[in-house]
Amino acid sequence: MLLFPFSSFVGTKNLSDKYSFDFPTIISSEEWEVFLANFWKDSIEFAQMVEQMPEEKLQEIFIDEKYGTYLLNIESMIEHCYYHLGQIVLLKKYFVLNV
């Protein structure tokens, strides 16, 4: 089961940010390792789901026209992850150099 189940959005028009930041605080290295294992597993599952999508589906409207196509949303999700990865790299460099 994906942490962020892409398939759960299909067919609904009630998207909400209500649970966007509903994430438990990680307080131990064990919890971090569990998170990472799940994250990588989910990433692979997501990539496999996208890989299996027919080309035509990628060009279809995602839920409502205002959200664009499936392809646009998938690309946006990937770019969003790169954005946060960049933030993590900058924070890590800052804290490693200033500790």
N, C-alpha and C positions, 0 to 999 in steps of 0.2 A: 504494500500500500504506500503510495507516494505521500511524502510530507505535505505536499501541495498538489492534491489530486486534480490534474488537468481535466480528466473526464468528468469530474463532479460539476464543472461549469456548463457542460454541454446541455442545452435545452432549457436553461434558466435565464430569466431576464432580471433577476434580482441580485445582481452583484453588489457586494458591500465590502467596505474596508473594516467592518466591525471587528473581524478577527485577524487583521493584518499583522498586529503586533502581539497576538496572543501566544506568547512563547515563554516557557518556563525559564527561570534563571538557572544558568549552569554554574554550579559552585565547586565542582571537583573535576580533576583530570579524567576520572572514570566516566563521568557524565559527558564530558567533552568528547571522549573517544567513542562513546555510544552514539552521540549525535553525528560525529563524522562518519561512522560506519553506516548509519541510516541515510545520511546525506549522499554518500557515494552510491549506495544501493539504489536510492531513489533517482539519482542522476542518470544512472545506467538504464533504469526502467523507463524514464522519461524519453531518453534518446532512442530507445528501442520503439517506443510508441510512435514517436515522430517519424522514425525511419520506415515504419509500416504504413503510415498514412499515404493514401493515394495522392498523386500530384493535384488532382481536381479538388480534393478536400482542402488542401492548403490554400486554394484560391477562393474558397467559400467564405461567406460572412460568418464571423465568430459571434454567435448569440444575437447581436443586433448590429445594424450598419454602423452605428456610432463607434463600435469597437474595432472596426476594420476586419481583415481576413484572419484566418488561422495562422497563416505565414507571418503576417505582421505581428501578431501576438506572441508567437514563438520567438521571432527575432528580437522583439522587445524584451522578453523574459531573459534571453541570453545576454543582451546588452546591459540589462539591469544587474545581472550577476557580475558582469565584468566591472561595472561601476563600483559595486560593493567590494569586489576583490581588490580594486585599486585603493579603496579606503583602508582595507585591512593591511595592505602592504605599507601604505604611508604611516599608519598607526604603529605597526610593528617596527618600522625603521626609526620612528620617533622615540618609542619606548626603549628600544635596544640601545640607541645612541645616547639617551638621556638617563639611563638607569645606573 
